[in-house]
Amino acid sequence: MTKKITYSQKLPKPKFGDLQVWHIPQVPGDPFYVPVKTVAEARLVLKALAEYDLFQLANNIKPDYANAQGLVQYEPHFTGAWNEWEDDDGNYINGD
């Protein structure tokens, strides 16, 4: 009998303005979340996750992949949920 492996991530209760990077290493899959304190920290995490996926592809760890990632901000007073982060000009985050 094969034991099913499950993933459970416990995150702290969010506060207004909290930021989380989300990453799906293989679409269509479930995201995992990494709490971050700043947009600069989010860029670093996003870049590291993207580079890791590229490393796995280049070293034949996974034969192919399609990933997705982004940054969300907790805004309970506006929408009651996590929303994609935007800068003051309405741009989403990128890994640059």
KOLGU-4560 file (N, C-alpha, C; in nm, 3 decimals, padded with zeros to 5 digits):
<recs>
<n_xx: 00.084 n_yy: -00.118 n_zz: 00.000 ca_xx: 00.000 ca_yy: 00.000 ca_zz: 00.000 c_xx: 00.089 c_yy: 00.125 c_zz: 00.000 mol: A seq: 1 type: MET>
<n_xx: 00.063 n_yy: 00.217 n_zz: -00.089 ca_xx: 00.139 ca_yy: 00.340 ca_zz: -00.100 c_xx: 00.077 c_yy: 00.447 c_zz: -00.012 mol: A seq: 2 type: THR>
<n_xx: 00.161 n_yy: 00.510 n_zz: 00.069 ca_xx: 00.113 ca_yy: 00.617 ca_zz: 00.155 c_xx: 00.107 c_yy: 00.746 c_zz: 00.077 mol: A seq: 3 type: LYS>
<n_xx: -00.006 n_yy: 00.814 n_zz: 00.084 ca_xx: -00.023 ca_yy: 00.941 ca_zz: 00.014 c_xx: 00.049 c_yy: 01.050 c_zz: 00.092 mol: A seq: 4 type: LYS>
<n_xx: 00.130 n_yy: 01.128 n_zz: 00.022 ca_xx: 00.201 ca_yy: 01.239 ca_zz: 00.083 c_xx: 00.120 c_yy: 01.365 c_zz: 00.059 mol: A seq: 5 type: ILE>
<n_xx: 00.094 n_yy: 01.439 n_zz: 00.165 ca_xx: 00.019 ca_yy: 01.565 ca_zz: 00.152 c_xx: 00.104 c_yy: 01.680 c_zz: 00.201 mol: A seq: 6 type: THR>
<n_xx: 00.073 n_yy: 01.797 n_zz: 00.152 ca_xx: 00.145 ca_yy: 01.918 ca_zz: 00.188 c_xx: 00.051 c_yy: 02.010 c_zz: 00.264 mol: A seq: 7 type: TYR>
<n_xx: 00.092 n_yy: 02.055 n_zz: 00.378 ca_xx: 00.011 ca_yy: 02.147 ca_zz: 00.458 c_xx: 00.099 c_yy: 02.263 c_zz: 00.500 mol: A seq: 8 type: SER>
<n_xx: 00.058 n_yy: 02.382 n_zz: 00.466 ca_xx: 00.136 ca_yy: 02.500 ca_zz: 00.500 c_xx: 00.056 c_yy: 02.586 c_zz: 00.597 mol: A seq: 9 type: GLN>
<n_xx: 00.112 n_yy: 02.612 n_zz: 00.712 ca_xx: 00.049 ca_yy: 02.698 ca_zz: 00.812 c_xx: 00.110 c_yy: 02.837 c_zz: 00.801 mol: A seq: 10 type: LYS>
<n_xx: 00.026 n_yy: 02.935 n_zz: 00.772 ca_xx: 00.073 ca_yy: 03.073 ca_zz: 00.761 c_xx: 00.013 c_yy: 03.156 c_zz: 00.874 mol: A seq: 11 type: LEU>
<n_xx: 00.083 n_yy: 03.260 n_zz: 00.918 ca_xx: 00.028 ca_yy: 03.345 ca_zz: 01.025 c_xx: -00.098 c_yy: 03.417 c_zz: 00.978 mol: A seq: 12 type: PRO>
<n_xx: -00.182 n_yy: 03.453 n_zz: 01.075 ca_xx: -00.304 ca_yy: 03.529 ca_zz: 01.042 c_xx: -00.262 c_yy: 03.662 c_zz: 00.979 mol: A seq: 13 type: LYS>
<n_xx: -00.317 n_yy: 03.694 n_zz: 00.862 ca_xx: -00.271 ca_yy: 03.815 ca_zz: 00.792 c_xx: -00.325 c_yy: 03.943 c_zz: 00.856 mol: A seq: 14 type: PRO>
<n_xx: -00.247 n_yy: 04.050 n_zz: 00.836 ca_xx: -00.287 ca_yy: 04.184 ca_zz: 00.876 c_xx: -00.292 c_yy: 04.270 c_zz: 00.750 mol: A seq: 15 type: LYS>
<n_xx: -00.366 n_yy: 04.379 n_zz: 00.757 ca_xx: -00.378 ca_yy: 04.469 ca_zz: 00.643 c_xx: -00.240 c_yy: 04.508 c_zz: 00.590 mol: A seq: 16 type: PHE>
<n_xx: -00.222 n_yy: 04.494 n_zz: 00.461 ca_xx: -00.097 ca_yy: 04.533 ca_zz: 00.395 c_xx: 00.007 c_yy: 04.423 c_zz: 00.388 mol: A seq: 17 type: GLY>
<n_xx: -00.015 n_yy: 04.309 n_zz: 00.455 ca_xx: 00.081 ca_yy: 04.199 ca_zz: 00.447 c_xx: 00.101 c_yy: 04.155 c_zz: 00.303 mol: A seq: 18 type: ASP>
<n_xx: 00.221 n_yy: 04.108 n_zz: 00.272 ca_xx: 00.258 ca_yy: 04.063 ca_zz: 00.138 c_xx: 00.293 c_yy: 03.915 c_zz: 00.140 mol: A seq: 19 type: LEU>
<n_xx: 00.257 n_yy: 03.847 n_zz: 00.032 ca_xx: 00.295 ca_yy: 03.706 ca_zz: 00.013 c_xx: 00.330 c_yy: 03.682 c_zz: -00.133 mol: A seq: 20 type: GLN>
<n_xx: 00.442 n_yy: 03.617 n_zz: -00.155 ca_xx: 00.475 ca_yy: 03.566 ca_zz: -00.287 c_xx: 00.398 c_yy: 03.435 c_zz: -00.304 mol: A seq: 21 type: VAL>
<n_xx: 00.341 n_yy: 03.413 n_zz: -00.421 ca_xx: 00.281 ca_yy: 03.282 ca_zz: -00.452 c_xx: 00.357 c_yy: 03.224 c_zz: -00.570 mol: A seq: 22 type: TRP>
<n_xx: 00.369 n_yy: 03.091 n_zz: -00.569 ca_xx: 00.445 ca_yy: 03.023 ca_zz: -00.675 c_xx: 00.380 c_yy: 02.889 c_zz: -00.705 mol: A seq: 23 type: HIS>
<n_xx: 00.359 n_yy: 02.863 n_zz: -00.832 ca_xx: 00.311 ca_yy: 02.733 ca_zz: -00.880 c_xx: 00.424 c_yy: 02.675 c_zz: -00.964 mol: A seq: 24 type: ILE>
<n_xx: 00.498 n_yy: 02.575 n_zz: -00.912 ca_xx: 00.613 ca_yy: 02.523 ca_zz: -00.985 c_xx: 00.576 c_yy: 02.444 c_zz: -01.109 mol: A seq: 25 type: PRO>
<n_xx: 00.455 n_yy: 02.390 n_zz: -01.113 ca_xx: 00.410 ca_yy: 02.316 ca_zz: -01.232 c_xx: 00.261 c_yy: 02.342 c_zz: -01.251 mol: A seq: 26 type: GLN>
<n_xx: 00.228 n_yy: 02.420 n_zz: -01.352 ca_xx: 00.089 ca_yy: 02.449 ca_zz: -01.386 c_xx: 00.031 c_yy: 02.330 c_zz: -01.462 mol: A seq: 27 type: VAL>
<n_xx: -00.088 n_yy: 02.280 n_zz: -01.434 ca_xx: -00.181 ca_yy: 02.331 ca_zz: -01.335 c_xx: -00.158 c_yy: 02.264 c_zz: -01.201 mol: A seq: 28 type: PRO>
<n_xx: -00.118 n_yy: 02.336 n_zz: -01.105 ca_xx: -00.095 ca_yy: 02.282 ca_zz: -00.972 c_xx: -00.137 c_yy: 02.383 c_zz: -00.869 mol: A seq: 29 type: GLY>
<n_xx: -00.119 n_yy: 02.347 n_zz: -00.746 ca_xx: -00.155 ca_yy: 02.437 ca_zz: -00.637 c_xx: -00.038 c_yy: 02.528 c_zz: -00.605 mol: A seq: 30 type: ASP>
<n_xx: -00.067 n_yy: 02.652 n_zz: -00.566 ca_xx: 00.041 ca_yy: 02.742 ca_zz: -00.527 c_xx: 00.087 c_yy: 02.715 c_zz: -00.384 mol: A seq: 31 type: PRO>
<n_xx: 00.210 n_yy: 02.757 n_zz: -00.358 ca_xx: 00.252 ca_yy: 02.769 ca_zz: -00.219 c_xx: 00.287 c_yy: 02.915 c_zz: -00.197 mol: A seq: 32 type: PHE>
<n_xx: 00.289 n_yy: 02.956 n_zz: -00.071 ca_xx: 00.303 ca_yy: 03.098 ca_zz: -00.037 c_xx: 00.424 c_yy: 03.120 c_zz: 00.052 mol: A seq: 33 type: TYR>
<n_xx: 00.489 n_yy: 03.234 n_zz: 00.032 ca_xx: 00.603 ca_yy: 03.274 ca_zz: 00.113 c_xx: 00.577 c_yy: 03.417 c_zz: 00.162 mol: A seq: 34 type: VAL>
<n_xx: 00.554 n_yy: 03.435 n_zz: 00.292 ca_xx: 00.535 ca_yy: 03.571 ca_zz: 00.342 c_xx: 00.664 c_yy: 03.652 c_zz: 00.325 mol: A seq: 35 type: PRO>
<n_xx: 00.650 n_yy: 03.777 n_zz: 00.282 ca_xx: 00.764 ca_yy: 03.867 ca_zz: 00.266 c_xx: 00.729 c_yy: 04.001 c_zz: 00.331 mol: A seq: 36 type: VAL>
<n_xx: 00.832 n_yy: 04.078 n_zz: 00.364 ca_xx: 00.810 ca_yy: 04.206 ca_zz: 00.432 c_xx: 00.807 c_yy: 04.325 c_zz: 00.338 mol: A seq: 37 type: LYS>
<n_xx: 00.876 n_yy: 04.312 n_zz: 00.224 ca_xx: 00.886 ca_yy: 04.426 ca_zz: 00.132 c_xx: 00.874 c_yy: 04.377 c_zz: -00.012 mol: A seq: 38 type: THR>
<n_xx: 00.850 n_yy: 04.471 n_zz: -00.101 ca_xx: 00.846 ca_yy: 04.439 ca_zz: -00.243 c_xx: 00.985 c_yy: 04.396 c_zz: -00.292 mol: A seq: 39 type: VAL>
<n_xx: 01.089 n_yy: 04.458 n_zz: -00.239 ca_xx: 01.226 ca_yy: 04.418 ca_zz: -00.276 c_xx: 01.253 c_yy: 04.274 c_zz: -00.236 mol: A seq: 40 type: ALA>
<n_xx: 01.209 n_yy: 04.235 n_zz: -00.117 ca_xx: 01.225 ca_yy: 04.096 ca_zz: -00.073 c_xx: 01.144 c_yy: 04.002 c_zz: -00.162 mol: A seq: 41 type: GLU>
<n_xx: 01.025 n_yy: 04.045 n_zz: -00.202 ca_xx: 00.942 ca_yy: 03.965 ca_zz: -00.292 c_xx: 01.014 c_yy: 03.942 c_zz: -00.425 mol: A seq: 42 type: ALA>
<n_xx: 01.074 n_yy: 04.045 n_zz: -00.479 ca_xx: 01.148 ca_yy: 04.031 ca_zz: -00.606 c_xx: 01.260 c_yy: 03.928 c_zz: -00.593 mol: A seq: 43 type: ARG>
<n_xx: 01.331 n_yy: 03.932 n_zz: -00.480 ca_xx: 01.439 ca_yy: 03.837 ca_zz: -00.456 c_xx: 01.386 c_yy: 03.693 c_zz: -00.451 mol: A seq: 44 type: LEU>
<n_xx: 01.277 n_yy: 03.671 n_zz: -00.379 ca_xx: 01.218 ca_yy: 03.537 ca_zz: -00.370 c_xx: 01.167 c_yy: 03.490 c_zz: -00.506 mol: A seq: 45 type: VAL>
<n_xx: 01.098 n_yy: 03.577 n_zz: -00.578 ca_xx: 01.047 ca_yy: 03.541 ca_zz: -00.711 c_xx: 01.160 c_yy: 03.503 c_zz: -00.806 mol: A seq: 46 type: LEU>
<n_xx: 01.267 n_yy: 03.581 n_zz: -00.805 ca_xx: 01.383 ca_yy: 03.553 ca_zz: -00.890 c_xx: 01.446 c_yy: 03.419 c_zz: -00.853 mol: A seq: 47 type: LYS>
<n_xx: 01.462 n_yy: 03.395 n_zz: -00.722 ca_xx: 01.523 ca_yy: 03.268 ca_zz: -00.677 c_xx: 01.438 c_yy: 03.149 c_zz: -00.719 mol: A seq: 48 type: ALA>
<n_xx: 01.307 n_yy: 03.159 n_zz: -00.705 ca_xx: 01.219 ca_yy: 03.048 ca_zz: -00.744 c_xx: 01.224 c_yy: 03.025 c_zz: -00.896 mol: A seq: 49 type: LEU>
<n_xx: 01.227 n_yy: 03.132 n_zz: -00.973 ca_xx: 01.235 ca_yy: 03.119 ca_zz: -01.119 c_xx: 01.368 c_yy: 03.056 c_zz: -01.160 mol: A seq: 50 type: ALA>
<n_xx: 01.477 n_yy: 03.102 n_zz: -01.099 ca_xx: 01.608 ca_yy: 03.045 ca_zz: -01.130 c_xx: 01.615 c_yy: 02.897 c_zz: -01.092 mol: A seq: 51 type: GLU>
<n_xx: 01.554 n_yy: 02.860 n_zz: -00.981 ca_xx: 01.551 ca_yy: 02.720 ca_zz: -00.939 c_xx: 01.478 c_yy: 02.634 c_zz: -01.041 mol: A seq: 52 type: TYR>
<n_xx: 01.365 n_yy: 02.683 n_zz: -01.091 ca_xx: 01.292 ca_yy: 02.608 ca_zz: -01.194 c_xx: 01.377 c_yy: 02.591 c_zz: -01.320 mol: A seq: 53 type: ASP>
<n_xx: 01.447 n_yy: 02.697 n_zz: -01.360 ca_xx: 01.535 ca_yy: 02.688 ca_zz: -01.477 c_xx: 01.650 c_yy: 02.590 c_zz: -01.453 mol: A seq: 54 type: LEU>
<n_xx: 01.707 n_yy: 02.591 n_zz: -01.333 ca_xx: 01.814 ca_yy: 02.498 ca_zz: -01.297 c_xx: 01.766 c_yy: 02.353 c_zz: -01.309 mol: A seq: 55 type: PHE>
<n_xx: 01.646 n_yy: 02.326 n_zz: -01.259 ca_xx: 01.592 ca_yy: 02.190 ca_zz: -01.266 c_xx: 01.574 c_yy: 02.147 c_zz: -01.412 mol: A seq: 56 type: GLN>
<n_xx: 01.527 n_yy: 02.236 n_zz: -01.497 ca_xx: 01.510 ca_yy: 02.204 ca_zz: -01.638 c_xx: 01.646 c_yy: 02.179 c_zz: -01.704 mol: A seq: 57 type: LEU>
<n_xx: 01.742 n_yy: 02.267 n_zz: -01.681 ca_xx: 01.874 ca_yy: 02.255 ca_zz: -01.744 c_xx: 01.949 c_yy: 02.130 c_zz: -01.699 mol: A seq: 58 type: ALA>
<n_xx: 01.919 n_yy: 02.081 n_zz: -01.581 ca_xx: 01.989 ca_yy: 01.965 ca_zz: -01.527 c_xx: 01.903 c_yy: 01.838 c_zz: -01.530 mol: A seq: 59 type: ASN>
<n_xx: 01.802 n_yy: 01.839 n_zz: -01.614 ca_xx: 01.716 ca_yy: 01.723 ca_zz: -01.637 c_xx: 01.651 c_yy: 01.669 c_zz: -01.510 mol: A seq: 60 type: ASN>
<n_xx: 01.624 n_yy: 01.755 n_zz: -01.415 ca_xx: 01.553 ca_yy: 01.715 ca_zz: -01.295 c_xx: 01.405 c_yy: 01.705 c_zz: -01.325 mol: A seq: 61 type: ILE>
<n_xx: 01.356 n_yy: 01.796 n_zz: -01.406 ca_xx: 01.221 ca_yy: 01.782 ca_zz: -01.461 c_xx: 01.229 c_yy: 01.805 c_zz: -01.610 mol: A seq: 62 type: LYS>
<n_xx: 01.158 n_yy: 01.722 n_zz: -01.687 ca_xx: 01.173 ca_yy: 01.726 ca_zz: -01.832 c_xx: 01.119 c_yy: 01.853 c_zz: -01.897 mol: A seq: 63 type: PRO>
<n_xx: 01.018 n_yy: 01.912 n_zz: -01.837 ca_xx: 00.964 ca_yy: 02.038 ca_zz: -01.886 c_xx: 00.881 c_yy: 02.096 c_zz: -01.773 mol: A seq: 64 type: ASP>
<n_xx: 00.841 n_yy: 02.218 n_zz: -01.789 ca_xx: 00.758 ca_yy: 02.279 ca_zz: -01.686 c_xx: 00.691 c_yy: 02.403 c_zz: -01.740 mol: A seq: 65 type: TYR>
<n_xx: 00.586 n_yy: 02.443 n_zz: -01.672 ca_xx: 00.520 ca_yy: 02.570 ca_zz: -01.693 c_xx: 00.489 c_yy: 02.622 c_zz: -01.554 mol: A seq: 66 type: ALA>
<n_xx: 00.555 n_yy: 02.729 n_zz: -01.513 ca_xx: 00.533 ca_yy: 02.781 ca_zz: -01.379 c_xx: 00.456 c_yy: 02.912 c_zz: -01.385 mol: A seq: 67 type: ASN>
<n_xx: 00.412 n_yy: 02.958 n_zz: -01.269 ca_xx: 00.345 ca_yy: 03.087 ca_zz: -01.255 c_xx: 00.377 c_yy: 03.139 c_zz: -01.116 mol: A seq: 68 type: ALA>
<n_xx: 00.383 n_yy: 03.272 n_zz: -01.103 ca_xx: 00.414 ca_yy: 03.330 ca_zz: -00.973 c_xx: 00.369 c_yy: 03.474 c_zz: -00.970 mol: A seq: 69 type: GLN>
<n_xx: 00.363 n_yy: 03.527 n_zz: -00.848 ca_xx: 00.323 ca_yy: 03.665 ca_zz: -00.832 c_xx: 00.331 c_yy: 03.709 c_zz: -00.688 mol: A seq: 70 type: GLY>
<n_xx: 00.279 n_yy: 03.827 n_zz: -00.661 ca_xx: 00.279 ca_yy: 03.886 ca_zz: -00.528 c_xx: 00.139 c_yy: 03.932 c_zz: -00.496 mol: A seq: 71 type: LEU>
<n_xx: 00.090 n_yy: 03.895 n_zz: -00.378 ca_xx: -00.042 ca_yy: 03.939 ca_zz: -00.335 c_xx: -00.029 c_yy: 04.020 c_zz: -00.206 mol: A seq: 72 type: VAL>
<n_xx: -00.128 n_yy: 04.107 n_zz: -00.185 ca_xx: -00.132 ca_yy: 04.192 ca_zz: -00.066 c_xx: -00.268 c_yy: 04.176 c_zz: 00.000 mol: A seq: 73 type: GLN>
<n_xx: -00.269 n_yy: 04.167 n_zz: 00.132 ca_xx: -00.393 ca_yy: 04.149 ca_zz: 00.206 c_xx: -00.463 c_yy: 04.283 c_zz: 00.224 mol: A seq: 74 type: TYR>
<n_xx: -00.586 n_yy: 04.291 n_zz: 00.175 ca_xx: -00.663 ca_yy: 04.415 ca_zz: 00.179 c_xx: -00.806 c_yy: 04.386 c_zz: 00.227 mol: A seq: 75 type: GLU>
<n_xx: -00.823 n_yy: 04.350 n_zz: 00.353 ca_xx: -00.956 ca_yy: 04.311 ca_zz: 00.401 c_xx: -01.057 c_yy: 04.424 c_zz: 00.400 mol: A seq: 76 type: PRO>
<n_xx: -01.013 n_yy: 04.549 n_zz: 00.411 ca_xx: -01.106 ca_yy: 04.661 ca_zz: 00.415 c_xx: -01.161 c_yy: 04.697 c_zz: 00.277 mol: A seq: 77 type: HIS>
<n_xx: -01.089 n_yy: 04.657 n_zz: 00.172 ca_xx: -01.131 ca_yy: 04.690 ca_zz: 00.037 c_xx: -01.206 c_yy: 04.574 c_zz: -00.028 mol: A seq: 78 type: PHE>
<n_xx: -01.146 n_yy: 04.457 n_zz: -00.026 ca_xx: -01.208 ca_yy: 04.343 ca_zz: -00.094 c_xx: -01.229 c_yy: 04.224 c_zz: -00.001 mol: A seq: 79 type: THR>
<n_xx: -01.171 n_yy: 04.230 n_zz: 00.118 ca_xx: -01.184 ca_yy: 04.119 ca_zz: 00.212 c_xx: -01.097 c_yy: 04.000 c_zz: 00.178 mol: A seq: 80 type: GLY>
<n_xx: -00.996 n_yy: 04.023 n_zz: 00.097 ca_xx: -00.916 ca_yy: 03.909 ca_zz: 00.052 c_xx: -00.776 c_yy: 03.954 c_zz: 00.013 mol: A seq: 81 type: ALA>
<n_xx: -00.698 n_yy: 03.854 n_zz: -00.033 ca_xx: -00.568 ca_yy: 03.879 ca_zz: -00.091 c_xx: -00.588 c_yy: 03.921 c_zz: -00.235 mol: A seq: 82 type: TRP>
<n_xx: -00.519 n_yy: 04.025 n_zz: -00.278 ca_xx: -00.527 ca_yy: 04.074 ca_zz: -00.415 c_xx: -00.388 c_yy: 04.088 c_zz: -00.474 mol: A seq: 83 type: ASN>
<n_xx: -00.380 n_yy: 04.074 n_zz: -00.605 ca_xx: -00.252 ca_yy: 04.094 ca_zz: -00.672 c_xx: -00.199 c_yy: 04.234 c_zz: -00.641 mol: A seq: 84 type: GLU>
<n_xx: -00.072 n_yy: 04.239 n_zz: -00.602 ca_xx: -00.008 ca_yy: 04.365 ca_zz: -00.570 c_xx: 00.012 c_yy: 04.446 c_zz: -00.697 mol: A seq: 85 type: TRP>
<n_xx: -00.008 n_yy: 04.578 n_zz: -00.688 ca_xx: 00.020 ca_yy: 04.671 ca_zz: -00.797 c_xx: 00.095 c_yy: 04.790 c_zz: -00.740 mol: A seq: 86 type: GLU>
<n_xx: 00.187 n_yy: 04.846 n_zz: -00.822 ca_xx: 00.252 ca_yy: 04.968 ca_zz: -00.777 c_xx: 00.161 c_yy: 05.087 c_zz: -00.801 mol: A seq: 87 type: ASP>
<n_xx: 00.208 n_yy: 05.207 n_zz: -00.774 ca_xx: 00.123 ca_yy: 05.326 ca_zz: -00.788 c_xx: 00.080 c_yy: 05.353 c_zz: -00.931 mol: A seq: 88 type: ASP>
<n_xx: 00.150 n_yy: 05.294 n_zz: -01.028 ca_xx: 00.114 ca_yy: 05.311 ca_zz: -01.169 c_xx: 00.027 c_yy: 05.196 c_zz: -01.222 mol: A seq: 89 type: ASP>
<n_xx: -00.010 n_yy: 05.102 n_zz: -01.134 ca_xx: -00.096 ca_yy: 04.991 ca_zz: -01.175 c_xx: -00.020 c_yy: 04.874 c_zz: -01.236 mol: A seq: 90 type: GLY>
<n_xx: 00.113 n_yy: 04.870 n_zz: -01.218 ca_xx: 00.194 ca_yy: 04.760 ca_zz: -01.271 c_xx: 00.207 c_yy: 04.649 c_zz: -01.170 mol: A seq: 91 type: ASN>
<n_xx: 00.200 n_yy: 04.524 n_zz: -01.218 ca_xx: 00.224 ca_yy: 04.409 ca_zz: -01.133 c_xx: 00.374 c_yy: 04.391 c_zz: -01.115 mol: A seq: 92 type: TYR>
<n_xx: 00.412 n_yy: 04.309 n_zz: -01.018 ca_xx: 00.553 ca_yy: 04.285 ca_zz: -00.991 c_xx: 00.616 c_yy: 04.205 c_zz: -01.104 mol: A seq: 93 type: ILE>
<n_xx: 00.745 n_yy: 04.225 n_zz: -01.124 ca_xx: 00.822 ca_yy: 04.138 ca_zz: -01.214 c_xx: 00.951 c_yy: 04.103 c_zz: -01.143 mol: A seq: 94 type: ASN>
<n_xx: 01.022 n_yy: 04.009 n_zz: -01.197 ca_xx: 01.143 ca_yy: 03.960 ca_zz: -01.132 c_xx: 01.268 c_yy: 04.039 c_zz: -01.161 mol: A seq: 95 type: GLY>
<n_xx: 01.256 n_yy: 04.150 n_zz: -01.231 ca_xx: 01.375 ca_yy: 04.230 ca_zz: -01.265 c_xx: 01.436 c_yy: 04.295 c_zz: -01.144 mol: A seq: 96 type: ASP>
</recs>
